Structure formats: C-alpha cells, structure tokens
Amino acid sequence: MGNRLFQEAREAVKIAQEAGTGQQAAISRAENALSSAFANSSLAEKQQLHQYQDELDSIKNHQ
C-alpha cells in the first residue's frame, strides 16, 4: 500500500497546482501534508518530497 502520508502529500501538491481561486488554502494544506509526510518517509520518499516542496515554492512565487 505504501506510505499514506507520502501519498497524501503528493495529492495535496497536485491539487495546489490545479487550484484556482482557492489556491492559498490548497497551498497551506499541501505544506502541512509535506511536513507530516517528511518525518515518516524513506530516503527515496524524502527526495521526492523535496521535489514536491520545490514545485509548491514555484506555485507560491507565481501568485
């Protein structure tokens, strides 16, 4: 089944990327999900989470 928190973080970042008017709320949820997932992830998952964080940072910088 995999790491549930990692999967939730991945999905939250995807939602933030696609969000329209509710983008700030989606970004906040994604940040929280990333934070929760990081502590309970393998090294490979942590590397992917860093990439998701970079994507989220890019979204925030283009608002």
N, CA, C and O atoms as a MOPAC input file, in Angstrom:
PM7 MOZYME 1SCF
protein

 N      0.81800 1    -1.20200 1     0.00000 1
 C      0.00000 1     0.00000 1     0.00000 1
 C      0.85700 1     1.25900 1     0.00000 1
 O      0.44900 1     2.25800 1    -0.59300 1
 N      2.00000 1     1.25800 1     0.62500 1
 C      2.86400 1     2.42900 1     0.61500 1
 C      2.60500 1     3.35200 1     1.78600 1
 O      1.77100 1     3.09000 1     2.65300 1
 N      3.33000 1     4.41400 1     1.77800 1
 C      3.26200 1     5.41500 1     2.83000 1
 C      2.06300 1     6.33200 1     2.57300 1
 O      2.06200 1     7.10900 1     1.61800 1
 N      1.06300 1     6.23600 1     3.41700 1
 C     -0.16900 1     7.01600 1     3.25400 1
 C      0.09900 1     8.51500 1     3.30900 1
 O     -0.46500 1     9.27400 1     2.52000 1
 N      0.96000 1     8.94900 1     4.23700 1
 C      1.24800 1    10.38200 1     4.35900 1
 C      1.95900 1    10.90800 1     3.11200 1
 O      1.70300 1    12.02800 1     2.67200 1
 N      2.85000 1    10.09700 1     2.54900 1
 C      3.52700 1    10.47700 1     1.31400 1
 C      2.51300 1    10.63300 1     0.18800 1
 O      2.56200 1    11.59900 1    -0.57300 1
 N      1.59800 1     9.68100 1     0.08700 1
 C      0.57800 1     9.73200 1    -0.96200 1
 C     -0.32000 1    10.95900 1    -0.79400 1
 O     -0.69000 1    11.60000 1    -1.77800 1
 N     -0.66800 1    11.28200 1     0.44600 1
 C     -1.49800 1    12.45900 1     0.70600 1
 C     -0.75900 1    13.73900 1     0.33400 1
 O     -1.35600 1    14.66100 1    -0.22000 1
 N      0.54300 1    13.80000 1     0.63800 1
 C      1.34000 1    14.97300 1     0.28400 1
 C      1.39900 1    15.14500 1    -1.23000 1
 O      1.23300 1    16.25300 1    -1.73900 1
 N      1.63500 1    14.05000 1    -1.94500 1
 C      1.69100 1    14.10200 1    -3.41100 1
 C      0.36700 1    14.62400 1    -3.97500 1
 O      0.35800 1    15.47500 1    -4.86400 1
 N     -0.72800 1    14.11500 1    -3.46200 1
 C     -2.04400 1    14.53600 1    -3.93700 1
 C     -2.31500 1    16.00500 1    -3.58500 1
 O     -2.89100 1    16.73600 1    -4.39100 1
 N     -1.90900 1    16.43400 1    -2.40100 1
 C     -2.13600 1    17.82500 1    -1.98600 1
 C     -1.36600 1    18.79700 1    -2.87500 1
 O     -1.87900 1    19.86400 1    -3.21200 1
 N     -0.15400 1    18.44400 1    -3.25300 1
 C      0.62700 1    19.30300 1    -4.15400 1
 C     -0.05000 1    19.35800 1    -5.52200 1
 O     -0.12100 1    20.42400 1    -6.13400 1
 N     -0.53800 1    18.23800 1    -5.99500 1
 C     -1.23900 1    18.19800 1    -7.28200 1
 C     -2.46400 1    19.10900 1    -7.24500 1
 O     -2.72100 1    19.85000 1    -8.19400 1
 N     -3.21500 1    19.05200 1    -6.15500 1
 C     -4.40500 1    19.90100 1    -6.01000 1
 C     -4.01200 1    21.37100 1    -5.98700 1
 O     -4.68500 1    22.20500 1    -6.59300 1
 N     -2.91400 1    21.69500 1    -5.28500 1
 C     -2.44800 1    23.08800 1    -5.23500 1
 C     -2.06100 1    23.57900 1    -6.62400 1
 O     -2.29600 1    24.73900 1    -6.96300 1
 N     -1.47000 1    22.70600 1    -7.42500 1
 C     -1.08300 1    23.08600 1    -8.77900 1
 C     -2.30400 1    23.39400 1    -9.63800 1
 O     -2.25500 1    24.26200 1   -10.50900 1
 N     -3.38800 1    22.68600 1    -9.39300 1
 C     -4.58500 1    22.81700 1   -10.21500 1
 C     -5.59900 1    23.81400 1    -9.64800 1
 O     -6.58200 1    24.14600 1   -10.31100 1
 N     -5.36200 1    24.29200 1    -8.42100 1
 C     -6.34000 1    25.14800 1    -7.74200 1
 C     -6.47700 1    26.49100 1    -8.44700 1
 O     -5.52100 1    27.03800 1    -8.99700 1
 N     -7.66300 1    26.98000 1    -8.40800 1
 C     -7.92600 1    28.30700 1    -8.97100 1
 C     -8.01100 1    29.32600 1    -7.84700 1
 O     -6.99700 1    29.75000 1    -7.29200 1
 N     -9.23100 1    29.70900 1    -7.52500 1
 C     -9.43100 1    30.75500 1    -6.52400 1
 C     -9.06800 1    30.30700 1    -5.11600 1
 O     -8.76200 1    31.14800 1    -4.27000 1
 N     -9.09400 1    29.01300 1    -4.84100 1
 C     -8.76400 1    28.52000 1    -3.50900 1
 C     -7.31400 1    28.09600 1    -3.37800 1
 O     -6.97700 1    27.24800 1    -2.55300 1
 N     -6.46100 1    28.68900 1    -4.19500 1
 C     -5.07700 1    28.23400 1    -4.24900 1
 C     -4.34700 1    28.41100 1    -2.92200 1
 O     -3.57300 1    27.53300 1    -2.54200 1
 N     -4.56000 1    29.50500 1    -2.20800 1
 C     -3.83700 1    29.71700 1    -0.95000 1
 C     -4.18900 1    28.63500 1     0.06900 1
 O     -3.30300 1    28.14200 1     0.76600 1
 N     -5.43600 1    28.26600 1     0.16700 1
 C     -5.84300 1    27.20800 1     1.09100 1
 C     -5.24100 1    25.87300 1     0.65900 1
 O     -4.80400 1    25.08300 1     1.49600 1
 N     -5.22000 1    25.62800 1    -0.64000 1
 C     -4.64200 1    24.38100 1    -1.15500 1
 C     -3.14600 1    24.33000 1    -0.88200 1
 O     -2.61100 1    23.26900 1    -0.56000 1
 N     -2.47000 1    25.46100 1    -1.00600 1
 C     -1.03900 1    25.51700 1    -0.71600 1
 C     -0.78300 1    25.23100 1     0.75900 1
 O      0.13900 1    24.48800 1     1.09600 1
 N     -1.58300 1    25.80800 1     1.62800 1
 C     -1.43000 1    25.57300 1     3.07500 1
 C     -1.62200 1    24.09900 1     3.41100 1
 O     -0.86400 1    23.53500 1     4.20000 1
 N     -2.63100 1    23.47600 1     2.81500 1
 C     -2.86700 1    22.05100 1     3.04900 1
 C     -1.68500 1    21.22800 1     2.54100 1
 O     -1.26200 1    20.27500 1     3.19500 1
 N     -1.15700 1    21.59400 1     1.38200 1
 C     -0.02500 1    20.86100 1     0.81300 1
 C      1.21100 1    21.01000 1     1.69500 1
 O      1.94200 1    20.04200 1     1.90200 1
 N      1.44900 1    22.20500 1     2.21400 1
 C      2.59100 1    22.41400 1     3.10700 1
 C      2.47400 1    21.55400 1     4.36100 1
 O      3.45700 1    20.96000 1     4.80400 1
 N      1.29200 1    21.49000 1     4.92200 1
 C      1.07000 1    20.66100 1     6.11000 1
 C      1.26000 1    19.18000 1     5.78600 1
 O      1.86100 1    18.44100 1     6.56500 1
 N      0.75400 1    18.75900 1     4.65300 1
 C      0.89200 1    17.35900 1     4.25400 1
 C      2.35800 1    16.99800 1     4.02600 1
 O      2.80100 1    15.92300 1     4.43000 1
 N      3.10600 1    17.88200 1     3.38700 1
 C      4.53000 1    17.63700 1     3.16200 1
 C      5.27400 1    17.51800 1     4.47800 1
 O      6.11400 1    16.63500 1     4.64600 1
 N      4.96700 1    18.39900 1     5.40000 1
 C      5.62200 1    18.38000 1     6.70500 1
 C      5.33600 1    17.07500 1     7.44200 1
 O      6.24400 1    16.47200 1     8.01400 1
 N      4.10000 1    16.64600 1     7.43000 1
 C      3.72700 1    15.40200 1     8.10200 1
 C      4.38400 1    14.19700 1     7.45800 1
 O      4.83500 1    13.28400 1     8.15000 1
 N      4.43700 1    14.19100 1     6.15400 1
 C      4.98200 1    13.04900 1     5.43000 1
 C      6.48800 1    12.92500 1     5.60800 1
 O      7.01400 1    11.81300 1     5.64600 1
 N      7.18100 1    14.03600 1     5.71600 1
 C      8.64100 1    14.01000 1     5.74100 1
 C      9.18900 1    13.18000 1     6.89800 1
 O     10.14000 1    12.42000 1     6.71800 1
 N      8.60600 1    13.31700 1     8.06500 1
 C      9.11500 1    12.62500 1     9.25200 1
 C      8.96400 1    11.11000 1     9.16700 1
 O      9.69300 1    10.37600 1     9.83500 1
 N      8.04300 1    10.64800 1     8.36800 1
 C      7.73800 1     9.22000 1     8.32200 1
 C      8.05700 1     8.58900 1     6.97600 1
 O      7.42300 1     7.60800 1     6.59000 1
 N      9.03300 1     9.13700 1     6.25300 1
 C      9.30800 1     8.66600 1     4.90600 1
 C     10.70400 1     8.07400 1     4.77900 1
 O     11.60800 1     8.38300 1     5.55500 1
 N     10.85100 1     7.22400 1     3.78700 1
 C     12.15700 1     6.65500 1     3.46200 1
 C     13.01500 1     7.72700 1     2.78400 1
 O     12.52100 1     8.80400 1     2.44900 1
 N     14.26800 1     7.43600 1     2.58900 1
 C     15.17300 1     8.38100 1     1.94100 1
 C     14.68700 1     8.73400 1     0.53300 1
 O     14.68900 1     9.90300 1     0.14800 1
 N     14.27900 1     7.73600 1    -0.22000 1
 C     13.78900 1     7.98800 1    -1.57800 1
 C     12.53500 1     8.86100 1    -1.55300 1
 O     12.38800 1     9.76400 1    -2.37600 1
 N     11.64100 1     8.59500 1    -0.61600 1
 C     10.42900 1     9.41200 1    -0.50000 1
 C     10.78900 1    10.83400 1    -0.09900 1
 O     10.19100 1    11.78500 1    -0.60000 1
 N     11.75500 1    10.99400 1     0.79600 1
 C     12.17500 1    12.34100 1     1.21000 1
 C     12.72000 1    13.12900 1     0.02900 1
 O     12.46700 1    14.32800 1    -0.08700 1
 N     13.46300 1    12.46800 1    -0.84500 1
 C     13.97000 1    13.15300 1    -2.03200 1
 C     12.81700 1    13.61700 1    -2.91400 1
 O     12.84400 1    14.72800 1    -3.44200 1
 N     11.81700 1    12.77700 1    -3.07100 1
 C     10.64500 1    13.16100 1    -3.86300 1
 C      9.87300 1    14.28200 1    -3.17000 1
 O      9.38100 1    15.19500 1    -3.83300 1
 N      9.76300 1    14.22300 1    -1.85500 1
 C      9.07500 1    15.27600 1    -1.11000 1
 C      9.78700 1    16.61700 1    -1.28800 1
 O      9.13400 1    17.65900 1    -1.35100 1
 N     11.09500 1    16.60200 1    -1.36900 1
 C     11.84300 1    17.84100 1    -1.62800 1
 C     11.45600 1    18.40200 1    -3.00000 1
 O     11.32000 1    19.61500 1    -3.16300 1
 N     11.28100 1    17.52800 1    -3.97100 1
 C     10.86200 1    17.98300 1    -5.29400 1
 C      9.44800 1    18.57200 1    -5.24000 1
 O      9.16500 1    19.58600 1    -5.87800 1
 N      8.57400 1    17.93100 1    -4.48000 1
 C      7.21600 1    18.46500 1    -4.31300 1
 C      7.26700 1    19.83600 1    -3.64000 1
 O      6.51300 1    20.73600 1    -4.00700 1
 N      8.15300 1    19.99500 1    -2.65800 1
 C      8.29300 1    21.29100 1    -1.98200 1
 C      8.76900 1    22.34900 1    -2.97100 1
 O      8.29700 1    23.48500 1    -2.94500 1
 N      9.69900 1    21.97800 1    -3.83800 1
 C     10.17300 1    22.91000 1    -4.86400 1
 C      9.02900 1    23.33100 1    -5.78400 1
 O      8.91900 1    24.50300 1    -6.14400 1
 N      8.18100 1    22.37900 1    -6.16400 1
 C      7.02600 1    22.68800 1    -7.00000 1
 C      6.08100 1    23.64100 1    -6.27500 1
 O      5.55600 1    24.57900 1    -6.87400 1
 N      5.87100 1    23.40000 1    -5.00200 1
 C      4.99000 1    24.25000 1    -4.20100 1
 C      5.58000 1    25.65700 1    -4.08200 1
 O      4.85700 1    26.64900 1    -4.17400 1
 N      6.88300 1    25.73500 1    -3.87900 1
 C      7.54500 1    27.04400 1    -3.81100 1
 C      7.37400 1    27.81300 1    -5.11800 1
 O      7.17000 1    29.02700 1    -5.11600 1
 N      7.46000 1    27.09500 1    -6.22200 1
 C      7.27700 1    27.71900 1    -7.52400 1
 C      5.85800 1    28.27500 1    -7.67000 1
 O      5.65900 1    29.36700 1    -8.20400 1
 N      4.88600 1    27.51500 1    -7.19300 1
 C      3.48900 1    27.97900 1    -7.24000 1
 C      3.34200 1    29.25900 1    -6.41300 1
 O      2.72200 1    30.22700 1    -6.85400 1
 N      3.91300 1    29.25000 1    -5.22500 1
 C      3.80700 1    30.41700 1    -4.32800 1
 C      4.48500 1    31.63600 1    -4.93700 1
 O      3.99800 1    32.75400 1    -4.76800 1
 N      5.59600 1    31.44900 1    -5.64100 1
 C      6.31700 1    32.55900 1    -6.23400 1
 C      5.62400 1    33.13800 1    -7.45600 1
 O      5.94500 1    34.24900 1    -7.88000 1
 N      4.68600 1    32.40600 1    -8.02500 1
 C      3.98500 1    32.87200 1    -9.21800 1
 C      2.57400 1    33.35400 1    -8.92800 1
 O      1.78100 1    33.54300 1    -9.85000 1
 N      2.26100 1    33.55100 1    -7.68500 1
 C      0.91100 1    34.03800 1    -7.33800 1
 C      0.81000 1    35.50900 1    -7.58900 1
 O     -0.24300 1    36.10400 1    -7.36000 1

